[in-house]
């Protein structure tokens, strides 16, 4: 029996394939709706009298429409949970407790536009990474520094040889894990080897160190990579957490290459888990991955070609304001696989060849050229000047003093745009605001960020809310804080504390600039409309 479909444009819709054993598909769908939204029986929902829309709703159950004859169920959920809690809240909402139910597989998601607008997605994406390397018209070639146990000298030598051979991305193997001092030494030496090769070739190979560990260690590693001027990192979101990696990569403006280690439980079974395209495509893209590594067809962890094609499609398909991300097929690929990979994925793919490239011959530089020649034969390469590398910052452990200059400027801290207007809904509009990041994004070991904002006469910040607490300290001129319908005048040295989810806006209704300091959590949620 099937239930009819309904239209739910303002709710998050999750589609599941159901293989019920001792119950009907519509009964299982109803149980999922309760479990994922309120986690109490229907009788308690009825007794409490919850507001409309809080409980998940079964929109449609179509018996036999799913893969392998499964029932396909569409359920809708209240998006306010995700608006408040970001990517972790999304994962919990659509596949939290239900991940422990047998015979339930999450196969698709659709979102209201205002929810998609709340996610950054890839910081750089396809176009941004191409600008960094200056390579167009062909797939990028990547390799991994391995195996664990070889000397740092050897790893640095491998990184430099790959870069001299014309390789595009060299990443750490995910098994390269060590203490922070050893990490710093290894990363600096590999980075120097790649930088030396880049200066010789005039091209730009990207070196992406592996960052992992408990949160304080993870933060230190991200900060160190950024302060070295490196372009990005390799991270393992299925281990460290989707939201944490996304926040750290965004805060440090780093390319995020996502490794699939620990992901197998999500997709190995065709009856449970999450659809391949959804987990490696849509979800990792929402979580900020610029490059998504996944096991390619014909490799050690074989997926079907149609699964791999779906992953690539989802990484590049329209998804709100989010940039397209790179598919990165990997896992036992060799020189013989390259023509098929070029045909399957087209130009916008990162082809990751690890052990087969490293072991192809004694001269890794020559081997890299051999692999690139095969890719070039299938493509139409066009080279442009690569984006200049960021200058390394001061040592992360050194004390720093920011000297104040006239007109509320600081040495080594340029003004920047208040927000990226391209990624904002109309409800988060603003006018005439500049921003200066002072402390928190430059390697400091701090749990808070200090920023300075200045609003020109007639300007205003976004009317918004967020979960983190927000402290505002007046610095110059006078402005108006709009808070929950009230208006408060702020002048120099006035302090305002804005609590979680309090809608607020700062306005300048005077004829002089209005400047203020802002203190926020270093790891924080994105603002949303009231």
Secondary structure, 3 states (H helix, E strand, C coil): CCECCCCCCCCEEEEEEECCCCCCHHHHHHHHHHHHHCCCCHHHHHHHCCCCCCCCEEEEEECCCCHHHCEEEEEEECCHHHHHHHHHHHHHHHHCHHHHCCCEEEEEEECCHHHHCCCCCCCCHHHHHHHHHCEECCCEEEEEECCCCCCHHHHHHHHHHHHHCCCCEEEECCCCCCCHHHHHHHHHHHHHHHHHHHHHHCCCCEEEEECCCCHHHHHHHHHHHHHCCCCEEEECHHHHCHHHHHHHHHHCCCEEEECCCCCHHHHCCCCCEECHHHHHHHHHHHCCCCEEEEECCCCCCCCCHHHHHHHHHHHHCCCCCCCCCEEEEECCCCHHHHHHHHHHHCCCEEEECCHHHHCCCCCHHHHHHHHHHHHHHCCCCEECCCCCCCCCCCCCCCCCCCCEECCCEECCECCEECCCHHHCCHHHCCEEEEEEEEECCCCCCCCEEEEEEEEEEEEECCCEECCCCEEEEEEECCEEEEECCEEEEECCCCEEEECCCCCEEEECCCCCCEEEEEEEECCCCCCECC
